[in-house]
Amino acid sequence: MKAELKKLKDRAEGALKGITSADELEAFRIKYLGRKGQLSELLARLPSVPAGERPETGRLLNQLKRDITAGFERVKKSLAGEPGTGAAAPVQDLTLPGRRPALGHRHPLMQTIDEIKDIFAQMGFKVAYGPEVELEYYNFEALNIPPDHPSRDDFDTFYVSGADDVLLRSQTSTVQIRVMENEEPPIRIIAPGKVFRPDTVDATHSFMFHQIEGLMVDEGVTFGHLKGVLKLFAQAYFGPDTQTRFCPSFFPFTEPSAEMEVSCSLCKGKGCATCGSGWIEILGAGMVDPNVFKAVGYDPEKYTGFAFGMGVERMAMLKYGVADIRFFFENDMRFLSQF
Ligand code: DAH
């Protein structure tokens, strides 16, 4: 009996594969599943099976019936085509309004990067990228950051274990070097990307965040160009009434160095809880240090340039009034869908 069950199973499966029409399917149903079909026939012979084997044979028979029925249903569905188009499908009410699938959109940080890219693109800056896993040389040395500089300290940079000169870049200034190594002036690039620092996470710090670097190099580039380009940028990004001012600062790879501040867009520079003094620092900048030019083989007597770097999260937080950097990384749709 068991052998017959197995044979029936194989035959039914083979037959199902060849079915291409509703008529063939109905013939299959009658032959295998019908009241006088082959399954019923075997079932009728169950009492003649030795009593010891009967329960198991009964179970196998039931299983076979389920399998053949499932196969039958499957072929029936596929003959009917897509759900809802078969002859027995319910009539669709075509006057019902459609259901719009929820559309996603770019992450607010990516939107911010795109917006800043577009502003600089209008001033002729093209976009450059560099690796996130970097050599120490590009993150520090070539940028005129000597080995004893505090930011070289292991605690301020993620090093890749097993290699003491490989790290996760802590600034996008690395891309300045990579671009200048491969291209001759004139150069006008911005370089957006991720940077990494072992900071404790809080409302304004994250171990990973985004920066946008900028670099312009040519003969005769002055601090006046730096101020003009960055002022135009600030007014395009924060609004045409935005005031800018430059304060002296220090970065190893620029000389002189400055920080640019913009008038607070909330209080229009009068001073409020967000800005305190009416001014908000948004980026670091300066004239490219001659040592950086030497590292990439440019003649510092021939070329001058300016560079700048800003934090993307900070730019987005200031523009949209986001109070906590962690909102950007929690993937909470209640936050993200507002952008
Ligand atoms: N790399 C600096 C930082 O991470 C930002 C910066 C400052 C970039 C001045 C520059 C620059 O290109 O000129 O803090």
Boltz pocket constraint, residues with backbone or C-beta under 6 A from the ligand:
constraints:
  - pocket:
      binder: B
      contacts: [[A, 170], [A, 171], [A, 172], [A, 173], [A, 213], [A, 214], [A, 251], [A, 253], [A, 254], [A, 258], [A, 283], [A, 284], [A, 285], [A, 286], [A, 307], [A, 308], [A, 309], [A, 310]]
      max_distance: 6.0
